[in-house]
Amino acid sequence: MSIEFRKLRHDMRPSLMVGPPRDSAAEIRADLDYSELRRTRNSHQGLAQHQHLRELAVAGCNQAVMEEIGELTQLEKLELRWPMRGTESLEPLKNLKDLTYLKIDSPGAKVTDFTPILDLPKLEVLMITNAKHLFDIEWMKPMKNRLRILGLEGAIDTDQRIASLEPLREFAIEAFLCISMTLKSRDITPLETCPNLKFIDGAVIAPWAQYHALEQARPIIVCGWFDPKNWMPSWRGGPPKELLG
């Protein structure tokens, strides 16, 4: 892994460091504008009172927690961490007009509509992991000129299935993250049209020929799969054997 790749991975995979986790909303400190809540039962009650929060991570989010999060209208960064059992709708997120960063991990089978995210006008970083109803990303088109980083990724034992990257054509993203993704179309050519794209990190989601063509068309992009030596000889559609070394 090159120094350039490591640096970009560090820069383009942001995460919130908001610990140590609090077990109840009552434990959240009023003198800090960031916190992490680890919900058990009703320990989230009172979260909406913490209007001082600008950065928040929540593990164990259900719909009741989501409703309280929707009242924290000053939030700028939010991580909804696994598990999210009991979450039925992302609708309360529409109130978070200052949100620039959103990470959603394993939203669960009841979350079928992601369009409330479109109502976040300042959103720059969107990462969604292990979403059962995210096969079609056509709904993302209105964010074409907003997002800087986009991640559509799976879990350790579950791939994130995506139909096509065609909706991302000409997106302004600088980074595309796709660990544990399965792409039905096996076509990454839409990424050639993203004028600011400089980093791709994740699974092999297309044949070697497409990665090679992308590198030729956009040599500024850094992607580990541009190097044939990173491929396994047995992978279908991989590099010619003479390139594997």
Secondary structure, DSSP 8 states (H G I E B T S, - for coil): --HHHHHHHHHHS------S-BSSGGGS-TT-SEEEEE--TTTTTTGGG-TT-SEEEEES--HHHHHHHTT-TT--EEEEES--TT----GGGGG-TT--EEEEE---TT----GGGGG-TT--EEEEES-TT-S--GGGGGGTTT-SEEEEE--SS--EEES-SGGGTT---SEEEETTEEETT---GGGGG-TT--EEEE---S-HHHHHHHHHH-TT-EEGGGSGGGS-TTSTT---HHHH-
